[in-house]
Amino acid sequence: MYLYEYGKDILIVDCGLGFPDQKQEILGVERVLPDFSYLFDKAYRIRGVLITHGHEDHFGALPYFLSEINIPVFCTKLVGGFIKNALKEFGLSVPLYIFSPEKDIFSLGAFEIVPFRVNHSVPDSVGYVIKTPIGKIFHISDFKFDWTPVMDLPFDMAKVSQQASKGALVLLSDCLGVNNEGSTQSEKTIADTFRLLLSKAKNQVLITTISSNISRIQQAIDVSLAAGRKIAIIGRSLKEKVAVAKKLGYLKLGEENIIGEKKAKNFPQNKLTYLVSGSYGQEESALFRIAYDDHQSVALQKGALVIFSADPAPPGTKIFVDALVDQLIKKGADVHYYDIQENLHVSGHASKEDLASLISLVKPKFFIPIGGTLRHMHSFKGLVEEMGQNPRKVFELSEGQVVEFSDNQARLAKKIKLKEVLLSGLGKIDEKTLRERQRLSQSGVVFISVSLGKEVGVKITSSGFVLREDYPNLFREVKEGVGEVLASHRKRLSDVEFLETKIGERLEKFFLRTTGIMPTILVTLHSNTLEVL
């Protein structure tokens, strides 16, 4: 999520979901949001949100953001279809403006927006020239040069060249592929891989890719139909994206060639290709459930051909994909994935030579590499230096970092303080909850049930915490500790919540001192008569 500010005007480019790292995944984090708090008291200044393309890491946080601040969204037609679906789940209705990157130019406050066509692994992707009173900003998120795209127009070099001819202040460029030599291949080359693999398939075929990669899905469909196979679409996200792309005319698949999920079970399996969601090994995905015999409609047959056709190593996913591949192999499937075959996926990101071409085309005064990790940004800086530019004109930004431009000068300004915003299940997780989950995962939990009557009764149970045999007096000492807390707070014996907190604090210290481990302590107080204490 990128913010541009000039005077009283704020423009936003992209509003994406992040994905948890392995540690966060273990603790139940499902998604990571941008921290919107900087904008809450500035909502009246925001002129709109521009979305670059239809991947969730660029638009997926919109429902959460627009629940807080209702502002217009600007995007291309296919991206608009995906966004409408996402907003519908939240019951949101916001102004959604669909533009043509070939025809439309529009103004948002002090910013004049000139969109232009780029290529990526989802059709209808764009970059933006953002004209400001102090110069032109070229914001080019995930892109590559594809001169033979499957269902798109090529990168609009002519428009970028024309816009850059009178000078460019700064280029924000995708840098994820900077360490790959040469140029990125065309998406069209995937069809040859699919054709070769399907020509040898005698049984079921399952192909998995990310649900928004409509051009990849179209190629899988075309090759399957040519091989005499019908198509079954399995998985909610895939069904939704395919439905949107079909409705808007991006995807060509006649109803006569679609076999419904329920009918697929009894359809000749050697005449069927399953398009299945779950290319990143997600635990609740259709492919995961199929691999573990837990899918109600699809039973994996021995010898089934399974093709993983997606980015092989997005952050935090490889361990889950590897585990899913192992399970499919264990079930007897013939699995084709990144470790054994390199041509199952074509990157949507520009390689080193492509990035050099873009830099030569735009010739900006300053550079901001985006979309990669620190190592990718650093390599992009090295590329700029190789091309004879001053590396000090490259800003490698961390989250919340601000660059200020004036009079053809640029400097780092005061950083915005940000916090992690984590999603789990239906709600957000704060840092305190995450720390508690961390403790539970490491030390377990001890339940202390205290009954108060003529005598104090204490019952101890635990989960994930091992009560060691060399502490035979632990129960007695816990009971004594509870008694001491009650005795020292005689005047507050009716305040059950207060007593439970004090007992928990006392026993956490006790367990740490006696066992070297501090489990989470949950205390429940049951009182019949308190006067006797």
VOGU-3710 file (C-alpha; in Angstrom, 3 decimals, decimal comma):
1> mylyeygkdi> 0,000/0,000/0,000  1,647/3,220/-1,209  0,619/6,785/-0,312  1,332/9,941/-2,275  0,718/13,288/-0,598  0,812/16,744/-2,139  -0,611/19,708/-0,226  -4,019/18,630/1,068  -4,391/15,714/-1,348  -3,631/12,043/-0,683
11> livdcglgfp> -3,591/9,332/-3,346  -3,321/5,610/-2,564  -1,893/2,989/-4,921  -2,831/-0,620/-4,065  -4,209/-2,006/-0,821  -3,051/-5,594/-0,498  -3,122/-8,486/1,905  0,154/-9,903/3,147  0,742/-13,523/4,022  2,098/-14,796/7,342
21> dqkqeilgve> 5,602/-16,067/7,776  6,095/-19,641/8,990  6,170/-18,619/12,661  2,953/-16,606/12,361  1,293/-19,441/10,407  1,953/-21,821/13,281  0,284/-19,356/15,661  -2,890/-19,225/13,557  -2,319/-15,994/11,628  -4,063/-16,208/8,255
31> rvlpdfsylf> -3,470/-12,788/6,705  -1,526/-9,593/7,380  -3,082/-6,169/6,727  -1,500/-2,782/6,148  -1,727/-0,515/9,197  -4,351/2,048/8,157  -4,186/4,112/11,352  -2,110/6,928/9,778  -5,070/7,684/7,482  -7,966/7,625/9,930
41> dkayrirgvl> -7,862/11,360/10,724  -6,985/12,242/7,110  -9,902/10,513/5,351  -11,289/13,817/4,006  -8,009/14,336/2,107  -7,950/10,966/0,299  -8,959/11,377/-3,363  -9,051/7,690/-4,280  -7,339/4,298/-4,478  -5,675/3,104/-7,679
51> ithghedhfg> -5,287/-0,679/-8,051  -2,553/-2,003/-10,341  -3,698/-5,605/-10,869  -5,874/-8,480/-9,691  -3,690/-10,275/-7,138  -4,818/-10,292/-3,525  -1,504/-8,922/-2,297  -2,454/-5,743/-4,175  -6,222/-5,435/-3,608  -7,176/-7,990/-0,937
61> alpyflsein> -7,174/-5,554/2,015  -9,666/-3,202/0,341  -12,724/-4,618/2,182  -11,033/-3,999/5,535  -9,884/-0,506/4,538  -13,195/0,529/2,962  -15,030/-0,660/6,074  -13,170/2,144/7,867  -12,988/4,823/5,156  -15,426/4,989/2,219
71> ipvfctklvg> -13,557/6,348/-0,820  -13,637/5,664/-4,586  -11,587/2,870/-6,181  -10,157/3,026/-9,719  -9,153/-0,079/-11,702  -9,467/-2,018/-14,967  -12,479/-4,192/-15,817  -11,221/-7,632/-14,712  -9,754/-6,251/-11,486  -13,085/-4,512/-10,833
81> gfiknalkef> -14,877/-7,853/-11,141  -12,578/-9,429/-8,548  -12,977/-6,438/-6,204  -16,791/-6,475/-6,463  -16,797/-10,120/-5,397  -14,569/-9,345/-2,406  -16,660/-6,349/-1,316  -19,903/-8,315/-1,657  -18,770/-10,706/1,077  -18,417/-7,717/3,417
91> glsvplyifs> -21,738/-6,165/2,385  -19,920/-3,053/1,144  -20,955/-0,678/-1,604  -18,373/1,889/-2,653  -17,830/3,906/-5,845  -15,895/1,675/-8,262  -14,615/3,368/-11,421  -13,527/1,205/-14,355  -11,093/2,836/-16,780  -9,486/1,904/-20,086
101> pekdifslga> -5,667/2,073/-19,941  -5,635/2,881/-23,660  -8,101/5,784/-23,583  -8,625/7,288/-20,143  -6,792/10,036/-18,266  -8,318/11,460/-15,081  -7,539/13,842/-12,230  -7,738/13,188/-8,482  -7,014/16,390/-6,591  -3,528/17,611/-7,450
111> feivpfrvnh> -2,734/14,339/-9,256  -3,344/13,651/-12,946  -3,453/9,908/-13,614  -2,271/8,372/-16,891  -2,724/4,573/-16,777  -0,911/2,307/-19,227  -0,955/-1,389/-20,047  1,654/-3,732/-18,534  1,966/-7,527/-18,595  1,862/-9,742/-15,525
121> svpdsvgyvi> 0,570/-13,202/-14,579  -2,989/-11,852/-14,372  -4,555/-10,006/-17,342  -5,636/-6,356/-17,282  -2,641/-5,183/-15,240  -1,538/-1,552/-15,411  1,120/0,914/-14,384  0,493/4,584/-13,657  2,097/7,861/-14,562  1,115/10,178/-11,738
131> ktpigkifhi> 1,604/13,785/-12,752  2,213/16,170/-9,860  3,104/19,889/-9,742  6,759/18,937/-9,090  7,192/16,134/-11,625  6,031/12,775/-12,956  5,953/9,625/-10,866  6,085/6,302/-12,745  4,498/3,653/-10,510  5,059/0,265/-12,163
141> sdfkfdwtpv> 4,236/-2,546/-9,803  4,452/-6,262/-10,746  5,221/-6,430/-14,479  7,150/-8,062/-17,284  7,485/-7,516/-21,042  5,389/-10,128/-22,866  5,266/-9,573/-26,624  2,979/-12,597/-27,193  0,525/-12,459/-24,263  -2,222/-15,083/-24,084
151> mdlpfdmakv> -5,192/-12,739/-23,662  -3,783/-9,261/-23,235  -2,109/-6,462/-25,153  1,674/-6,075/-24,803  3,308/-3,607/-22,418  2,549/-0,114/-23,774  6,129/0,995/-24,421  5,010/3,828/-26,686  2,937/5,533/-24,002  5,650/5,146/-21,354
161> sqqaskgalv> 8,250/6,541/-23,750  6,029/9,487/-24,676  5,265/10,265/-21,011  8,941/10,012/-20,043  10,211/12,127/-22,944  9,766/15,389/-21,033  11,366/14,074/-17,858  10,541/11,739/-14,983  10,978/12,582/-11,319  10,977/9,069/-9,871
171> llsdclgvnn> 10,466/5,477/-10,991  8,879/2,995/-8,595  9,620/-0,355/-10,198  9,008/-4,024/-9,512  12,359/-5,558/-8,494  11,461/-9,144/-7,573  13,105/-10,676/-10,661  16,256/-8,553/-10,674  18,518/-11,504/-9,802  17,312/-13,513/-12,815
181> egstqsekti> 19,576/-12,973/-15,811  18,159/-12,201/-19,246  14,485/-11,597/-20,034  11,384/-13,269/-18,637  9,663/-15,728/-20,973  6,221/-15,225/-22,458  3,259/-16,748/-20,644  2,396/-18,489/-23,915  5,245/-21,007/-23,496  3,300/-22,798/-20,725
191> adtfrlllsk> 0,919/-24,301/-23,303  3,743/-26,448/-24,712  4,442/-27,888/-21,240  0,775/-28,687/-20,662  0,506/-30,253/-24,137  3,497/-32,548/-23,592  2,340/-33,727/-20,161  -1,290/-34,316/-21,147  -0,282/-36,266/-24,264  1,129/-38,958/-21,944
201> aknqvlitti> -1,691/-38,906/-19,364  -3,797/-42,086/-19,248  -5,889/-41,287/-16,193  -7,007/-38,319/-14,114  -5,334/-34,951/-14,660  -5,264/-32,309/-11,912  -3,761/-28,869/-12,626  -3,322/-26,319/-9,858  -2,360/-22,660/-10,210  -3,293/-19,445/-8,458
211> ssnisriqqa> -6,958/-18,663/-9,040  -6,372/-15,201/-10,524  -3,957/-16,434/-13,217  -6,679/-16,421/-15,852  -4,318/-16,710/-18,817  -2,702/-19,832/-17,287  -6,157/-21,279/-16,693  -7,154/-20,543/-20,299  -4,104/-22,416/-21,583  -4,891/-25,418/-19,358
221> idvslaagrk> -8,462/-25,390/-20,694  -7,408/-25,099/-24,355  -4,855/-27,928/-24,139  -7,315/-30,169/-22,240  -10,127/-29,625/-24,768  -7,713/-30,370/-27,625  -6,805/-33,623/-25,838  -10,503/-34,617/-25,677  -10,961/-33,807/-22,009  -13,770/-31,893/-20,321
231> iaiigrslke> -13,133/-29,447/-17,465  -14,122/-29,713/-13,787  -13,412/-26,669/-11,610  -12,765/-27,518/-7,963  -12,318/-24,987/-5,156  -14,243/-21,885/-4,133  -11,643/-19,247/-5,042  -11,045/-20,801/-8,454  -14,782/-21,044/-9,210  -15,297/-17,393/-8,260
241> kvavakklgy> -12,407/-16,064/-10,355  -13,343/-18,218/-13,372  -16,974/-17,066/-13,135  -15,930/-13,393/-13,092  -13,475/-13,841/-15,983  -16,095/-15,701/-18,067  -18,790/-13,127/-17,394  -16,498/-10,257/-18,415  -15,337/-12,040/-21,568  -11,744/-12,730/-20,560
251> lklgeeniig> -12,047/-16,515/-20,307  -13,467/-18,693/-23,084  -15,059/-21,907/-21,796  -18,419/-23,101/-23,100  -20,890/-24,629/-20,652  -20,937/-27,796/-22,747  -17,300/-28,382/-21,785  -17,785/-27,936/-18,035  -18,563/-30,947/-15,842  -20,118/-29,963/-12,521
261> ekkaknfpqn> -18,359/-31,028/-9,349  -21,032/-33,576/-8,374  -21,209/-35,113/-11,862  -17,430/-35,299/-12,167  -17,294/-38,196/-9,718  -19,113/-40,491/-12,188  -17,578/-39,063/-15,364  -14,841/-41,095/-17,141  -11,730/-39,877/-15,344  -9,479/-40,297/-18,385
271> kltylvsgsy> -11,670/-37,750/-20,195  -11,463/-35,090/-17,493  -9,091/-32,362/-16,355  -9,608/-31,014/-12,852  -8,604/-27,393/-12,338  -8,006/-27,311/-8,597  -7,254/-24,545/-6,089  -4,475/-25,057/-3,538  -1,222/-24,472/-5,432  0,455/-23,127/-2,260
281> gqeesalfri> -0,450/-26,125/-0,092  -3,146/-24,297/1,900  -4,571/-26,635/4,520  -8,246/-25,939/3,715  -7,787/-25,933/-0,069  -9,420/-28,392/-2,459  -6,130/-30,020/-3,489  -5,092/-30,522/0,138  -8,384/-32,267/0,910  -8,119/-34,410/-2,203
291> ayddhqsval> -4,614/-35,494/-1,197  -5,862/-36,598/2,216  -9,029/-38,368/0,944  -11,198/-35,678/2,514  -12,926/-34,241/-0,554  -16,584/-35,084/-1,059  -16,476/-35,081/-4,877  -12,959/-35,977/-6,006  -11,160/-39,227/-5,185  -7,510/-39,280/-6,228
301> qkgalvifsa> -6,718/-42,267/-8,439  -3,414/-44,066/-8,454  -1,324/-42,780/-11,338  -3,163/-39,469/-11,570  -1,157/-36,691/-13,206  -0,870/-33,681/-10,869  0,705/-30,476/-12,216  1,746/-27,583/-9,969  1,888/-24,544/-12,246  2,496/-21,580/-9,929
311> dpappgtkif> 5,331/-19,516/-8,494  7,462/-22,189/-6,753  8,607/-20,168/-3,769  6,456/-17,264/-2,597  7,438/-16,283/0,972  6,307/-18,725/3,637  4,718/-21,314/1,332  7,439/-23,720/0,170  7,327/-25,910/3,276  3,572/-26,414/2,824
321> vdalvdqlik> 3,829/-27,113/-0,915  6,600/-29,653/-0,279  4,451/-31,455/2,305  1,490/-31,572/-0,096  3,661/-32,890/-2,941  4,980/-35,633/-0,635  1,440/-36,634/0,327  0,299/-36,806/-3,319  3,292/-38,965/-4,207  2,525/-41,189/-1,228
331> kgadvhyydi> -1,005/-41,673/-2,630  0,459/-42,861/-5,938  0,107/-39,691/-8,045  2,558/-38,697/-10,791  3,400/-35,203/-9,521  5,146/-32,570/-11,634  6,446/-29,674/-9,576  9,306/-27,166/-9,457  12,028/-29,500/-8,117  11,858/-31,838/-11,105
341> qenlhvsgha> 10,742/-29,568/-13,933  11,521/-25,889/-14,447  9,061/-25,089/-17,249  5,859/-25,529/-15,203  5,713/-21,833/-14,380  6,606/-18,603/-16,132  7,298/-15,681/-13,862  5,134/-12,592/-13,988  8,096/-10,438/-12,988  10,678/-8,649/-15,116
351> skedlaslis> 14,173/-10,125/-15,154  17,416/-8,140/-15,040  17,546/-7,281/-18,750  13,890/-6,187/-18,735  14,485/-3,927/-15,743  17,500/-2,396/-17,474  15,293/-1,668/-20,507  12,689/0,030/-18,309  15,331/2,164/-16,584  16,702/3,223/-19,985
361> lvkpkffipi> 13,199/4,030/-21,218  12,064/6,154/-18,265  15,411/7,777/-17,304  14,144/9,056/-13,941  16,033/11,328/-11,568  15,342/8,961/-8,642  14,496/5,293/-8,128  12,421/3,359/-5,587  12,472/-0,444/-6,057  9,248/-2,073/-4,825
371> ggtlrhmhsf> 7,677/-5,510/-4,541  10,774/-7,363/-3,369  12,715/-8,051/-0,213  15,756/-6,091/0,941  18,089/-8,291/-1,119  16,067/-7,578/-4,275  16,089/-3,831/-3,591  19,833/-3,958/-3,022  20,377/-5,816/-6,306  18,204/-3,254/-8,119
381> kglveemgqn> 20,436/-0,531/-6,694  23,441/-2,436/-8,050  21,800/-2,597/-11,496  21,233/1,170/-11,465  24,912/1,647/-10,648  25,957/-0,774/-13,433  24,018/1,422/-15,848  26,091/4,455/-14,893  23,574/6,065/-12,541  24,338/7,411/-9,077
391> prkvfelseg> 23,351/4,654/-6,586  22,627/7,347/-3,988  19,555/8,215/-6,046  18,043/4,812/-5,185  15,868/4,665/-2,044  15,576/1,206/-0,462  12,507/1,723/1,710  11,280/-0,200/4,720  7,664/-0,166/5,922  6,540/3,314/6,952
401> qvvefsdnqa> 9,503/5,068/5,335  8,786/8,449/3,721  10,609/10,119/0,816  10,102/13,852/0,364  10,609/15,505/-3,044  11,111/19,225/-3,729  12,986/21,257/-6,352  14,435/18,126/-7,998  15,781/17,021/-4,637  14,806/13,970/-2,598
411> rlakkiklke> 15,443/13,073/1,022  14,247/10,590/3,609  11,711/12,212/5,926  10,373/11,184/9,317  9,240/7,562/9,357  5,607/6,713/10,059  5,210/4,384/13,040  3,414/1,208/11,996  2,308/-1,915/13,779  1,526/-5,387/12,500
421> vllsglgkid> -2,174/-5,968/11,864  -2,819/-9,706/11,888  -5,994/-11,612/11,005  -7,077/-14,935/12,453  -10,475/-16,471/11,828  -13,064/-13,701/11,974  -11,044/-10,985/13,652  -7,782/-9,179/14,227  -5,085/-10,397/16,577  -3,216/-7,878/18,689
431> ektlrerqrl> 0,385/-8,293/19,822  -0,707/-9,390/23,312  -2,775/-12,263/21,883  0,100/-13,300/19,639  2,487/-13,360/22,607  -0,010/-15,491/24,535  -0,205/-17,938/21,618  3,583/-18,041/21,502  3,716/-18,935/25,198  1,037/-21,583/24,776
441> sqsgvvfisv> 2,991/-23,161/21,916  6,193/-23,246/23,966  5,076/-23,903/27,548  1,498/-25,174/27,449  -1,299/-24,274/29,823  -2,126/-25,234/33,404  -5,722/-25,045/34,588  -6,247/-24,295/38,276  -9,750/-24,866/39,605  -10,192/-23,404/43,107
451> slgkevgvki> -13,282/-24,208/45,172  -13,940/-22,179/48,296  -15,981/-23,508/51,157  -15,069/-24,605/54,653  -11,757/-25,646/53,083  -9,865/-24,561/50,000  -9,953/-27,213/47,284  -7,503/-27,042/44,382  -7,614/-29,150/41,216  -4,791/-28,987/38,649
461> tssgfvlred> -4,998/-30,141/35,032  -2,670/-29,256/32,179  -2,357/-29,326/28,398  1,006/-29,167/26,663  2,794/-28,841/30,012  4,604/-31,813/31,531  4,389/-32,100/35,318  7,792/-33,487/36,265  8,044/-36,400/38,701  10,807/-34,747/40,728
471> ypnlfrevke> 8,344/-32,200/42,111  6,156/-34,460/44,321  5,067/-31,537/46,502  3,916/-29,375/43,608  0,177/-29,847/44,294  0,617/-29,068/47,960  2,690/-25,976/47,253  0,171/-24,724/44,669  -2,616/-25,106/47,205  -0,542/-23,238/49,810
481> gvgevlashr> 0,117/-20,449/47,302  -3,608/-20,111/46,580  -4,329/-19,963/50,304  -1,735/-17,221/50,833  -3,241/-15,082/48,036  -6,711/-15,454/49,548  -5,443/-14,650/53,035  -3,690/-11,473/51,875  -6,813/-10,184/50,115  -9,510/-10,912/52,717
491> krlsdvefle> -11,270/-7,629/52,017  -11,737/-8,462/48,318  -13,011/-12,026/48,576  -16,165/-11,127/46,695  -14,168/-9,862/43,695  -13,731/-13,152/41,820  -12,026/-11,651/38,726  -9,457/-9,850/40,899  -8,668/-12,998/42,878  -8,294/-15,127/39,731
501> tkigerlekf> -5,786/-12,617/38,341  -3,764/-12,489/41,560  -3,685/-16,289/41,888  -2,577/-16,605/38,241  0,253/-14,096/38,724  1,442/-15,844/41,895  1,417/-19,298/40,314  3,183/-18,181/37,100  6,140/-17,080/39,236  5,918/-20,271/41,294
511> flrttgimpt> 6,059/-22,550/38,220  8,928/-20,567/36,717  10,902/-20,797/39,989  10,283/-24,488/40,618  10,234/-25,932/37,079  12,098/-23,379/34,948  9,017/-23,080/32,718  6,276/-20,468/32,874  3,120/-21,967/31,397  -0,045/-19,967/30,834
521> ilvtlhsntl> -2,108/-20,224/34,038  -5,900/-20,204/33,792  -7,645/-19,910/37,148  -11,315/-20,556/37,807  -12,713/-19,674/41,236  -15,835/-21,399/42,586  -17,134/-20,079/45,897  -19,852/-21,403/48,189  -19,126/-19,527/51,415  -16,384/-16,964/51,727
531> evl> -16,864/-15,897/55,336  -14,878/-18,826/56,788  -11,611/-17,669/55,206
//
